[in-house]
Amino acid sequence: MRKISFLSAFLLVGMTAFGQKNLTIEEATFGQYRNFAVENLVSPQWRKDTKAITYLDNSYSKLVSKSEEGNWAETTLLTKTELQNALKGKFASDEFQLRMFPYSYSWIDKNTLEFEVDGKNSKYLIQFDVDKKEVKNGTAFSSEGRNQTISSDGKYTAWLDNNNIKITSNSGQTITVTSDENAGIVNGSDYTHRQEFGINKGMWWSPKSDKLAYYRKDETMVADYPLTDFGARIATNKNIKYPMAGMKSEEVTLVVYDVNTKKSLTLQTGEPKEQFLTSITWEPSGKFIYIGVLNREQNHLKLNKYDASTGALVKTLFEEKAPTYVEPLHDLTFLPNSNTEFLYRSEKDGFEQLYLYNTDGKLVKKLGYNDVVVTTLLDFDKEGKNVFYIGTTNKGLDRQFFKVDLKSGKTTQLTTASGMHSGSISSDGTLLFDQYSNVDTPNEVSIVNLKAKKSTNLIKASNPYLGKTNLPKMELVTITAADGKTPLNGRLIYPANFDANKKYPVMVYVYGGPHAQLVQNEWLGGATLFDFFMAQNEFVVFTVDNRGSDARGKDFEHVIHRNLGQNEMADQMKGIEFLKSKSFVDQDKIGVYGWSFGGFMTTSLMLNHSDVFKVGVAGGPVCDWKYYEIMYGERYMDMPQENPEGYEKTSVINKAKQLKGHLLMIHGAQDPVVVQQNSMEFIQACIKEGKQVDYFLYPTHEHNVSGKDRIHLNQKIANYFFLHLK
């Protein structure tokens, strides 16, 4: 009898009970955002000084509003066509064809929207009067420009022309701020210190819009690293600056440019030159700038105050030290109508929380609450007496809204439904836009009147998968870490048509590194549809957030210091013990998959626990931390010269001889984050040791495989598990 082909067998497996089809690989890749998108409001924003929430309609062609005054009925504020006509009227020499209403808009005041838009010839930063339906301020700049930022009065837009800064006024005049011909001198870029330390911008307008502070990055001394472009007739090298651990780092200063005098001065941030400057904050008076100055060792932070007119150091307000590392991630937040008091975020006492300081450096009030980690700082109420934030509860699984009284320090939890809450507060602090989901709730959106303690529901989303596909059972579980005491959050997805008497192969999905949390009490438990796709194809799919991952506090994360992967692996193996306790798990068919830090973890687990893991797929993996960059790598591992034992222990290259199972390593040839040298060195080590390993390269992709090619990636991963474990 003719054998059934692999494809035919796959299609047969693709049918479930009641005629519902399993997910296709395309749906498993993009379905959460397309076919099975949960009902929601698109780009919701509070309209300033009103009790109205605005968002884009379902066609993405209108900005609509719901207000307390209108009993939360939907009204149209502005259409894409009206906006397009206003732009054509203001900029008659250009052409505008908007595909949708600008998604990334913000309210400057009650009537003024700010957004960016592209014309045929130029880019524009726009301030738009919604009531008059006209352009209030509009600045045109080069279509090649980037990192544009508009001054608070709307008169000036600073933007980058390659590695130099230009300022264009709304009257059309352009000032050249810097003119460095050496591409190794980079001005005003958000890609400073490789965007670590919470850096997401490189230019800051003063409150009075008369000065611009900006990063000046000198990376001429940093080694060139070649990325090969295979698209040319003869492949060419594109060099990037890549400061590897233990080698020469970039040198960064902060410069202040005066728009009126056309003069610049450099703040005297001092020596050594290899230090990190972050938390850049203008004092509301515009007279001073505050900078967090962190040493290269990343264990000593100074919060410094500088005179913006002379560049001189005024004083160090306070210092923060740690035996592991200090990681500043946020700018200061000055209290409303105050030049002398600000909020500072730090994990120095165990959990990232709020501290109220004055500009003399005195701690006025510690505003932390229990073991809550502040994840999102929101806004103040109208009187500036209270501040709102979102923080963690339920051992990191949930997010809830909180209010803290700045004078007394009393904290009040504003939401109670267990789950992941997100949203914002109205500008007067009386209304809360609350959006949440949990493992049983796809999405609920409400307006909460905090004074009346009354909630108005805007959306109660239905399950978008019902009648379309049969998602396997998923549950959140708790296991105990390798230290014998710390509870870890896990997620278990059962195979489709689960039969407790059968034994199933396992795919462990892992990340395991800092600033990431895979398991949450939200819809689908934080899993992707690819996880459910594998479960529909009769795999047990398991994930655990080991110590070292996010949202559980300083002690939980810092156990990784100088020994990346070691405690993380120990916790992952506790997850394996949990799996092996299940009678339906086939202990001889356990595989692991992860990307980036997860790729490092996948390879580490395959080598250090080769008798357990029979299959691994490691994407974009760090294989030896000496090949990773300074800012992230040295934070957790110190320099190779300072921690040779740690680098030796954590390297997977020197453990290639321990490989037993089937390992597929995947890399993007243009990866500027985890350079391909990592995986190539590992492959060479496998060749030397006579170990067979599979390797796949995406020639045009960087650190992540995005766009339609991600379908190809997911199919490749699935096929590897099907081939070797199923």
N, C-alpha and C positions, 0 to 999 in steps of 0.2 A: 504494500500500500504506500502511496506517495506521502512523504512526510509533510506535515503542516509547516509552512514557512514561519519564520520569526515574526514577520509583519502580520500574518494572518492570526497567529496566536495572540499577538498584542491587541489586535482589533477585537478578538473574541473576549479577552479580559476586560476590554473597555466598556462592556455592557453590564449594568447592575440591575438589581431587582426593580420591578415596576416600569421597566423600559427607560429609566433614566440613564443617560450616558455618563461615563467617566469623563473627567476633564481631558481635553486635548492638551498637548504640550504647549500650544499657543495660549490656551486659557490658563494653564498653570503658571505661565510666565507673566501675562498681562491682565488676566481676568479680574483680579482684585480692583483694578482701576478702570476696567471697561465693562465686560459682560456682567460682572457681579458686583459692581460698585454699590456700596451702601448709600442710601439716600442721605443727603447732607446739604449744608449751605456752603456755597463756594466763596472763598475769600471774605469771610465776615469781618466787619470792622465797626466799632462804635463811631458814630458821627459825633465829633467833639461838641461839648456843651449842649447836648441834646439827650433825650432818652429814646434814641432811634438806632437800630442796627442796620447796616447796609451790607449787601452781598450781590453776587452776580446771579442772574436768573439761569435756568437750566439750559438756555440756548447760548449762554456766555455773551450775549449781545446787549444786555441791559444791566445797568446798576439799579438795583431795587432796594426798597427800604421797608422795615416794619418798625412801628413806634408805639410807645405806650399811649400817646395821645390818640393815635388811630386804632386803638384796641388791637394792635399787632396784625392788622390787615396789610397785605402787600401792596405797595405803590411803586411806580416807576419814577426814578429821579432823573436818569440820563440814559440815552440810548447810544449805541455805537455810531449810528448814523448822525445823530446830533453832534457828537464829539468830532467825528470825521469832518463834518461841514465846518465846524468852528476852527479846526486846525487848518483847513484849506483857506478859510477866510483870513486867518492870521499869517499864514506862511504860503502866500499865493505862488511863490516860485518853486514850491516842492509838491510832491504828490503823496497822498496817503491812502492806503488800502488796508484797513484794520481787519484782521481775521477774527478778532474778538475784542471785547472791552478789556482795557488793561487790567490784568490780573493782580499785579503788585501795585496797588494804589494805597495811599494813606491820606488821612484827614489832617490838614494843617490847622484849620479852625472850622467853625460851624459850616461855612459855605465853600471852603477851598479844598480841592483834591490835589494831590501831588502824585505824578506818575511819569514814567518814561515811555516814549513812543518812537518808532522808527518811521521816517519818511523815505522816499526813494533816494534822496541825495544826502540826507543828514540824519543824525539822531537828535532827539529833543528831550529836555527835562521841562515838564509842564506843571504849572500851578493853574488850576481851572476853577472858575467860579460856577458852581452848580446852579445857583439860582438864576444868574444872568445868562448861563450857558455860553460863556465866552472865556477865552484864554486870558488869565490874569497876568501871569508872567510866563514867558517861554524863551528858553535858551537853546539855540542850535549849536551843535558841535560836530566834529568829524564822525562819519559813520564807522571809522576805524577806532574811535575813542572808546575808552573803557573806564571803569571805576568812578564814574561821574557822581559828584555829590554837590548838592545845591545849598547855598547859604540860607540861614534862617529867614532873612528878609526877602529871599527870592531873587536878589539882584545879580548874583554871581553863581556860575557853575564851574567847579574845578574838575578836570578830567585828565586822563593820561593819554599821551601820544607816544606810544612805545614806552620808553623808560623815563619820559619827561612829563612834567606837569604844565598844563595850560589852564588859564582861567578865562572864561568867556562871560561877558556881562549880558544882561537881557536886552541891551541896545545893540549887541552884535560885535562889540570890540573884544579882541582876544589879547591877553597878556601871556607872554612866555615866562614862566616862573623858573624853570630849570632848562638847561641846554647841554646836558652831559652827552658827549659823543661816544664815550666808552659804554657799551651795553652792560658792562659789569657794575655800573653805578645805576641803581634802580631807585627812582623817586616815587613816593606816594602809593606804592603798591600794597594791596592787601596780602600779597604773597610774600610777607616778611616773616622771618623765623618759621617759614614753611607752614604758616597759619596755625601754629600751636599757640598755647596760652590764650585761647579765646579770641585770637586776632581775626577779624573779618572786615577790616577796612584799613586804609593807609593814609587817609587825610581827614582832618577834623576842622571844621569852621568854628571860629570863636563865636560866643553868644551874640556879639554885636556885628558880626559878619565883616569885620575889618581885617582879620588875620586868619591865615590858614596854617595849621600845624600839619607836618607830614613826615613820614619815615624817609630817611635817606639810607639806603642799603648799599654798602660797598662789598661786593662779592668777587672782586677781581682776584683775590688771593685764594678763593675756593677752587678746588680742582674741577676741571671740565669732565663731564661724564657723557659718553657717546650713546645716543639712541639711534638705531639703524632704521632708516626710512626705506622700505622695500618697494615703494611705489614708483620710484624713479627708474629710468631705463638702466642705469647703473646705480645700484643702491648707494645712498649717501648717509653720512653721519650727521645727526643734529645734536649738538652739544648742549647739555644743561649743566647748571651749577648744582652739584650734589655734595653737601658737606657730610662725609661719612663719620661715624662714631670714632672718636679719638684723633681725628684729623683737624685741619684748619677750618674754623667757622667763619661766617660772615661777620662784618662789623657794621653796626646800626647806630645811627644817631637820630635825634628828632629836631627838625628845623621849623622855625616860625617865619612865615612870609607876611609882610605888611602890605596890604593892597594899596594903601594910600601913598606910602613912601617908596614902594617897589623895592624894599630892602629885606634881606633875610638875616636871621641869626640862628646859631645852633645852641640848643640847650646844653648846659655843662653837666652831662651825665657821667663824665669822668672815666676812669680806668677801672678794670681792664677793658679793652675794646671788645673782647669776646664776652658780651653779656646780653641779656634779653630785656627789651623795653616793652612793657605792655600796660594794660589798664589806663590808657591815655584818656585823661578827663580834663576838660576846661572847667575852671571855677566859673560860676554864673556871672561874676563881675567882669570876666574876660581878662583879669590882671594876672592870673596864675594858671599854671598847668601842673597836673599831678601825674606822676609816672611810677609804675611799679618796676623797679630795677632788680632783676634777678640774675644772680651769678651763673656762670656756665655750669657749675656743679648742681644747680637747681635746688639747693638746700638753704638758701639765704635770700630773702626778699626784703627790700627796702622800699617803703612808700614815700617818695620824695615830692617836694613842692618846689616849683621853679617859677621865677619871675619871667613872664612872657615878653617883657620889654627889654630885658638885659640878658636873659638866658641863664642867670645865676641861680645856683641852688639856694633856696631860702632855708629849708630845713628838712630833715628826715622825720616824718610824723611818727612812724613806728616801724619795727622790723619783725619779721616772722622767720623762724628757723625750724628745721626738722631733721632728724637723723636719717630720714629716707629722702623725701623731696617735698618742695613747696610748689604748688601749681596754681598761680593766679589765672583766673579765667574770665573775669568780668571788670568792666569799667566801674568807677564810683558812681553812685546815684545821689545827687544833692537833693535835700529836702526842698519842697516848694517854697519859694520866696525866702530862701536862706543861702547865704554865701559862706556859712560857717559850719554847717552840719551835713554829714553825708552817710549813706549806707555803704558798708563794705561786706563782701561775701568771702567767707573763708571756711575751710574744714579743719582749722587749727585745733579745735576742741573735740574733734571726732566726726562731726557731720557738717557738710557745707550749709552754713546758716548765716543769718544777718547780724551785723554789728553796727551800732550807731556811734560814730566818731565825730569829734569836732576838728577843725582845721589846725588846732594846736597839737593834734595827735592824741588827745585824751579819749579814752573809751567812755562814752556817755552811758550806753546801755547795751547789754547783750540781749539780742532779740530771738535767740534760738528757742525751739520748742521740742522737748522730748528728743527722739531720735529721727525727727523729720529732716530729710534732705531737701533743701530748696532747689527746685528744678527750673522754675520760671518766676522771675520777679515781674509783677504786673505794674500797678500804678497806685497813686495815693488817692484818698478821698478829697473832696472839694476843700476842706479846711486844712488838709495836710496833717491831720492828727493820726491817721491810720494808713498803713500800707498793706497791699494785698499780694499774695504769692500762691504758687502751686507747689506742693511738696509731696514727698513720698509717705505712704503708710502701708500697713499690712506686709511688712518685711520686703518692701520695695515693689510689691506687685501692683499697688494702687497709686493713683495721684488724686489729691484732694485740694480744694481751695481753702486758704487760710487768710485771716485778717489779724494784724498785730497792732496794738496801741503803742505808738512810739514813746509815749511818756511813761506808761506803767509797765510796758513789756508784756501785757496780757495778750495771749494768743487765743483766737477763736476759730475752730474748724467750721467752715461755712457749708460744706457739702458732706453728705453722709453715705449716699449710695455707693456700695463697694464697686470699684472699677477705675478706669483711667479717665480722669476728668481733664478737660482742656477748655480754653476760652479766654475771656477778658472781662474787664470791669469798665462800666461807663465812667465818663470823665468826672462826674460828681460823686462816684463811689456808692451809688444807691442801687444800681442794677448789675446783675451778674449774667453774662452770656455763658451758659454752662452746656458743654457738649461732652457726653460720656458714653462709654461702652464697657461691657464686661463679657465674660465667656458665654453668657446667656442673652445678652442684649446687643443687637447689631449697632444701634446708635440712637441716642435720645438727645434732643436739643431743646433747651428751655431758657426762658428769661426768669431770673429769680430776683424778686424785690426783697432786698435784704432787710429793710425796715419793717415792711408788712409781713415778712416771712411767707410770701406767696409766690408760687411758681406758675408760669404760663408755658405750656408745652407748645413748641413750634414744629418739632418733628419727632415721630416715634417710628423709626424705620422698621420695615419688615425684613425677614430673612431672604436675601436675594438669591439663595441657592435652592429654595424650596421648589420642587417640580422641575428643576433643571438638571441638577446633579446631586448625588447622594454623598455628602461629605461624611467620612468616617468619624467615629467617636473620638473626641479629644478631651483630655482632662489634665488639670494642673496637679502636680504631686510635690511632696516635700521629702527630701532626703537629708541625711546628716553628713556634713563635710568630713574630710579626712582628719580634721583636728578633734573629732569626736563630740563637738558641741554646737557648731554653727549650722543652722538650717539653711538649706539651699533650695531654690525654686526650680522645679522641673516641669516639662510638658511631655505628655505621652499621647501619641496618636495611634489608635488601634487600626489594624488592617481592615479593609472593607469586608463586609460579610463575615465578621469575626467569628471564629469557632474556637472556643477555649480548649478544645481537644486537639487542635492542630498546632504545629510549630512553625513559626514565621521568621524570616530573616529580618535583620535590624539595620536601619540607617540612623546613625547618630549624627545630628547636625550640630556643629560646634563653632563658637567664636572664642569666647573665653578671656578676651583682653579688656583693658580699661576702656571706659566711656562707651560701653555697649551693654545692652540688656536685651536678651532674646525672649525671655519668658515674662509675660505681663498679663494681668487680669483685664484683658480687652477682648474684643471680638476676634475669634480664631486663636486666642491665647498668645498673640504675637507671632504666630506661624505664617508662612507664606503659602500660597496655593500649591507651590511645588512640593512642599511637605505633604499636603493632602493628596497630591497626584501620586506620590510614592506609596502612600497608605492605600490608595485605591488600587494600586498594583501589588497589594498584599505584602507590604513591608510594615513592620513596626517602626515608627519614626519617633526618636527621642532626643530631647535637648535639656541640658541643665546649665544654669548660670553658676559657674564655679566662683570661688573666692578670686578676687582680681577684677571681676566685672563691676558694672555700674550700679549706682543708686542704693548702696548699702552702707556707706560710710567709709571713713579713712582706714580703720583697721582691716576691714573686709577687703579693700583694694590693695593696701600697701604690703600685703604678704608676698607680693610678686617681686619686691625690690631686690635687684642684683641676681635674681634666679628665675627669669621669665620661663613659664611653662611647667615649673616643678610642682608647686602647690596646686596649680590649675589641673595638671594631669592627675594628681592624687585625688582631687575631687571628682574628676571625670570618671575615674575608676570606681568611685563609690556609686556613681550612676550606673556603671556596668554591673556592680553587685546587685543593685536594685533590679535591673533588667533580668539578670540571671535567676533572681528569686521568682520570676514569673514562669509558670509552666509552659506558656505558649511561645516563649522565646527560644529560638534555635541557637544555642550557645556556640555552635560551630559556624554560624553565618552572621557575624557582626561586622559591619563596616562603618566608616566615619567619613564625613565630608565637611569642609570648611574653606573659607576664603580669607586672605590677608593674614591677620593674626590667627584666624581659624585654619588657614592653610599651614601655618607653623605648628599649630596644635595637632592638626591631622597627621602631619608627617612625624611629629614627636611621638604621638600615640602609636602609630604604625611601627616605629622603630623600638621604642621602649617597652611596648606591650604587644610584641609581634605574635604571641600565642593567642591573643584575644581578638585582634582586629585583622580580618582576612582581606579586607578591601578598603582602600582609601582614595579619595579624590581631594587633592590639595591645590587650591587656586591661589595664584599670586603670593606664594609663601615666603616668609623670611626664613632662610635656612641657616644663616649665621648672623647674629646681631651686629657683628663688626661691619657688615655690608649695609646696615641701615643708617638713617640720617641721625644727626646729633641731637636735635631738639627732643624728639620722642625717645629715641634709643637710649641716650645717656640719662634721661630722667629715670628710667626704670633699671638700667644696667650699669650706670656710671661708665667711665671710659674703659676701653679694653686694657689700657695700661694699668688702671686702678683695680680691675676685677677680672684678671685673666682666668681664674678658676671658674667664675660664673659664665664667661663667654665660652669656655671649653665645654662646660657641662651642658649648656643650652643649645649648642650647635648640633644640627642634625647631619651636617656634612660628614663629621668624623664618626657617625654611627651608621653609615650606609651599609656596612657589612651585616647589620642586624636585621635588615629587611627580609621578610619571609613571604608576605602576602602580595596581592596585586595593588600597585600604587600608580595612579594616574596623576601627573603633575601638569598644571595648566598655567600659562603665563601670557600676559600681553606684551608684545615686543616693544611697545612704546611706553611701558610702565615707568613713570617718573617717581613713584612712591616706593614700591618694592622693586628695585631694579632687577632685570632678568639675570644678572650675574649670580644672584642667590640660587635660583633653580639650576642654572648651568653648572655651577660648582658641585651641586648635589648629584646631578646626572653624571658628571665626570667621576665623582667618587664611586657611584654605583658601577660604572664601567670598570674602574680599577679593581673593585671587589668582586666583579663577575656577577653582579646582581641585575636582573632584568627589571626595567621600570618603563612605564609608558609616559609619553610626553606629548603635549599638544600646545601649539603656539597660535595666538590670535595676532596676526601681523600688524593690524592697524589700530588695535585697542590699547588703552592705557591700563590703569590698575583694575578697572571693572569692565566687564564686557556688557555694553549697553546697546539700546536700540534693538532692531529686529534680530541682531546676531545673538542676543541673549536666549532666543528660542533654540538656536543651534547649540549653545552652551548647555542649557538645561537638558536637551535631548542627549547630548554626549554624556553628561553625568548619569542620567537615568539608565542609558544603555550599558554603562560600565557596571552599575549595580545589577542590572538584569542579567548581564553576561556572567558575572562572577559569583553572585550570591543567590539568585533566584532558582 
